[in-house]
Amino acid sequence: MAENEECKVLIDQQGSNDVADPHPPCEEEEDDDGDEDDSWSFIVVLNLVLGGTARLNVLLPTATILAFAIFAPLLTDDGKCSTRLNRILTAAFVALCAASCVFFTLTDSFRSASGRLRYGVATPAGIRTFCGGHRRRRKGPREPELYRLRWSDLFHSALALVAFVTFAASHHDMVLCYYPGVPRKVVNTVPLVVGFVVSLLFVLFPSRRRGIGYPFLLRTDLVYLRR
């Protein structure tokens, strides 16, 4: 009799365990769903950060700054400016680079009816293509009003101009050539502050222009799609 009672107790315990077994897998599935949500949120945030960095590289005058960094030592004679010609050539080169910063921020591109990619500059009347000729109207975009010059374009041009002028003015050779008495702390601090503010404004208020130098990988970015 005792053995029969022990067998019944074991059978009851096994039955209760079988009933409770389905619940733990459900809890594991819920934990897996939570992990997937966390990983997906991390991927979304990472994509936003990388996308913002790529757009910032497009908006900042990186090519102009690189060209200035290459030719500034040659024009200033490594900051000596031994002749007046060095100062004149350096000032003219800085003005040319500043004008290019403004110009490139106003360039844009569009797909023609034939599918070809065409470039132009934004004007109050619409985009003006570089190809020229009497057939310019046929080669224009389907919706010209989307490519007109706007106040936001002038805002981005001003930011690019400020970024370049700040970098050029704080360049070592420029400081030695034009104003050697400026404290080194000012020369090192001002570009960092201005660069941070300009970068922040570019990220918060991105441009929708897809002009010269626009990377191919960003052409599907939602920020740059026409509305």
N, C-alpha and C positions, 0 to 999 in steps of 0.2 A: 504493500500500500504506500509506503513511504517513497518507494522508487517511482510509483505512478504519479504521486503528487509532485515530485521533483521534475518529472518529464513535463507535466502540465505547466509548471512555472516557467520552464525553459521555453516552451512553445509560446506562452503568452508574451514573454520578453521579446522573442524573435518577431512576433506579430506586431508589437508596438514599435519595434525598430523599423520594420518594413513600412509602417504607416508614416513614420517621421522622416524617412529617407528622401522623399521628393523635395523637402523644403531647403536643405542646404544648397543643392544645385541652383535653385532660384536666387538665393542670396549671392552666389558666386557670379551668376549672370548679371545681377544688378551692379556688382562691383566692377565687372568688366565693362559695362556700359558707362559707368562713371569714369573709368580710366580712358575710354575712347573719347568721351566728351572733353576731358582735360587735354588729351593729346591734340584733338582737333582745334581747340581754342589756342593752344600754343602755336600750331602751324599757321593759323589765321593771323595771330599777332606777328609772327616771324615774317610772313609774307608782306604785311603792312610796313614793317620796318625796312625790309629789303627794297620794297617798291618805293618807299619814300626816299631812301638813299639813292636809288637809281635816278629818280626824278630830280633830286637835288643836284646830282652830277650833270644833268642836262641843263638845268636852269642857271647854274653858276657859270661864269665865263672862264671855265677851266682851260680851254684851248688858248684864249687870249693871254691868260696869266702865264701859261707855259711859254708862249712865244716871247712875252716880255722878259721872263726870267732867263731866257737864252740870249737875247740880244742886248739886254741892259748892261751887262759887263763890258760888251764890246763898244757900245756907244758912249759910255761914261769913262772908258779907260780904267775899269776896275774902281770906279768911284773917285778918281783923281780929278777928272774934268780939267785937264791941263790947259785946254784952249777953249775959246768961246764957242767954237764950232761944236764941241762936245755937248755943251749945254743946249744949243739950238737943236741939234739932231735928236737929243734925248727928249726934249720937250715936244718936238714934232712927232716922234714915235709914240709917246704917251698919248697925245691927242688922237693919233690914228687908231691906237688900240682901244681907247675909250669910245670912239665912234663905231668901231666894229662891234663892241659889246652891245651898244644900242641897236645897231643894224640887225645882228643875228637874233636878238630877242623878238624882232618884228617879222622875221621870216616865217613862212608857213608852207605846207604842202597839201596836195589833194590828188585824188584819182580822177582822171579825165574819163570821158565816155568810153574811150577805147581801153581803159584800164591802166594807162601809163601814169607814173608818179611824176607830178610837176611841182616845181617850187616857185615861190613868189614872195613878195613883201606886202604886208597888210597896209592898206590905205583907207581913208574914210569912205571911199566909194567901193571898197572891196579889195580882193587880192589882185595884185598886178604881177603877172608871171614874168619870168626872166626871158622867155623865148621871144617875146615881142612880135612884131609883124601885124598885118591887117587882119589876121585870123585869130587874134587874141580872144575875141568874144566867144568863138566856137570852142576854144580850149579852156574856158573858165570852168569853175565848179558848178554843180547843179544848183546849189543854194548859196549864191554869193554873199547874202547878208550875214551868214555865219562866219565869214572871214574878214569882216570889216574891222578897222582899227577902233579899239575901245579904250576906255580909261584904265582898265586893268592892264592893258599892254604897256601903257606909259608907266604904270606903277612897277611892273616887272623890269622894264628898261632902266628905271631909276635905281632899283635895287642892284641890278647887275653893274651899273655904272659906279655906284657907291662901293661895291665889293672890289671892283678892279682898282679904282683910285686909291682905296685904302691900302690894298696890297702893294701897289706901285709906290705910294708915298713912303711906306715903311720898309721898302727894299734897302738892303745894306748899301748898295752903290748909290742909290738916289739920296740917301741920308748924307753920305759923305760928300756928294757932289753939290747939293743945294743947301742943306741945313745941318752941318756937322755938330752944331751946339745943342741939338735936341737930346734930352736925357734918354738913355738906353731903355729905361723902364717904360717910358711912354711909347717908344717904338715897338716894344714887345707886347704891351698890354692892349693898345688900341686895336690892332688887327684882330686879336682874339675876340674882343667884345663885339666889334662890328661884324665879324664873320659869324658869330653865334646868332646875333639878332637877324641878320640877313637870311641865314639858313632857316631860322625858325619861321620867318615870314614867308619864305618860299615854300616850306612844307605846309603851312597853314593855308596859304592862298596860291596854289599851283597854277601855272599857266597851261592853257590848252593848245598852245601853238606846237606844231610838229615841223619845225623848220630845218635849216641846214645843220647837220650834225646830230639830228635826232636818231637815237638807236633803234634798230629794227625790232629788237625784242620788246620794246615798250609800246608798239603800235596797237596792241590789244588791251592796253591798260585802260580801265574804266574811267580814270581821271581825265584822260585825253580824248574820250569819245565826244563827238559833237551832239548837242542836244537839239 
